[in-house]
């Protein structure tokens, strides 16, 4: 049973968007034929889309690896005072959806990425979400 | 392709074990028959095993939910200066393995749970791992 839509951290006060980190797994999609892994293309696409503007405060970085290999390509979105989300079943065209997810997470007063308005790919591709580990007061 | 065995954060200096948080999903395993979700039993077992001693500095807390419903029961292990691990396909007998994973993660100088010596259930049940989001210097 999913309870994914239920906010369960203390609400942040209203304020500016919080910085969000997008980690793109660059070991995903290695095909062993000398071509760069497909995760690298997703990372490049995310950076290009971010450079084109509009995605808010976001840091984009590669990671080796998210260990979500069964559902590659993979990426994670998180913010220090909020939840972290791992997504799978992505492809090279997912950059825009990831940036939209980053925007939603950055703007969320409660630190949770809202379900409503979330790109469909970030609903179906949700692998796991993790609350802020510290401080523990943010958990029930 | 997994690169899960490759350390890729800056090494911590030698020192005492770092505090680890174990989050057990207590929405997992709800059977709708008035019984508590099976995740609650796993949480209770983890607390009992920790109280029996030997697991090192660990905080154990419930979470609603990790959104890993397809592979319930679920739990996450993380430390603030290290990686966070999400596990699925757990059952009520997994508490000891989770505490052993916590011990390994707490003792890891590089903030990564070592593959060698990791309980089999935490190898097969690995759903995803996420590096420390901040500071970004910890990433390649």
Interface residues (C-beta under 8 A of the other chain):
Chain A: X1 X2 X3 X4 X6 X8 X21 X23 X27 X28 X30 X37 X59 X61 X62 X63 X64 X65 X66 X67 X68 X69 X74 X76 X78 X79 X80 X84 X86 X126 X127 X128 X129 X130 X131 X133 X134 X136 X139 X140
Chain B: X1 X2 X3 X4 X6 X8 X21 X23 X27 X28 X30 X37 X59 X61 X62 X63 X64 X65 X66 X67 X68 X69 X74 X76 X78 X79 X80 X84 X86 X126 X127 X128 X129 X130 X131 X133 X134 X136 X139 X140
